[in-house]
Structure formats: C-alpha cells, structure tokens
Amino acid sequence: MGLPLCFANGLDVSFEVWNFYHDGEQRALLFELKEADAISRIYAKVSNIGNEATDTGWQLVRAKEAATEVDERLLDGSLNRGIYRHVSTKEAWAFMADLLNGKRPTYRKYLNHL
C-alpha cells in the first residue's frame, strides 16, 4: 500500500474524495476557489510522503507537513469544516474538534524549522 494512501487512511479521509475535488473541472462546480486551493495543497502534501525514500526518515517529516496543512486550512477557514467533517470518520472529526476548540496544538509545533 502506498504511503500517501496509508497516511490518508490514518486521517480517515477518502483519497477518492480528495482526488475528485482536486480535479480542476470538478472543483469549479462545487467549491469556491479558496476551498479548491486548500484541498489541492493538502493533496500535494499527502502525495509528497510517497516521494521520499523509505529509509531516510523524511516521510515522517512530510506526514507532519501534511497534517499541519490540514490543521492550518481548517483554522484559517480556507477548508470548510463541513466538508472535512463529511469526508472524515467520527474519530478523525473528534481529533480535529480538539484542535478547533483549543484542546490540542497544530502540528506546526512538531515541525523542525531549520
């Protein structure tokens, strides 16, 4: 199983849903530009996980970057919370609700900025 798919499964988000909204023709039908951009940025970060060699440790860094992207797009409102809630499981939404309610920090805290 590819690492982007494993990461998406860990987030309990359907990769098919993200792919659908990532497609330029579909996003124009359903979302404002800022939501399509947020989804595209998240998808790109998740895809980057699989682009790293498995023995370098960079996959974990890319996973943290993807998780940070999701967190920050929900916090800044460019990713609609209703959309995220619709494509995530109850457990994934509860985890995000903790972020949105100030009960956990964003994953940016865990990124090492050199």
Buried (B, 14 or more C-beta within 10 A) or exposed (E): EEBBEBBBEEBBBBBEBBEBBBEEEEBEEEBEEBBBBBBBBBBEBBBBBBEBEEEEEBBEBBBBBBBBBBBBBBBEEBBBBEBBBEBBEEEBBEBBEEBBEEEBEBBBEEEEEE
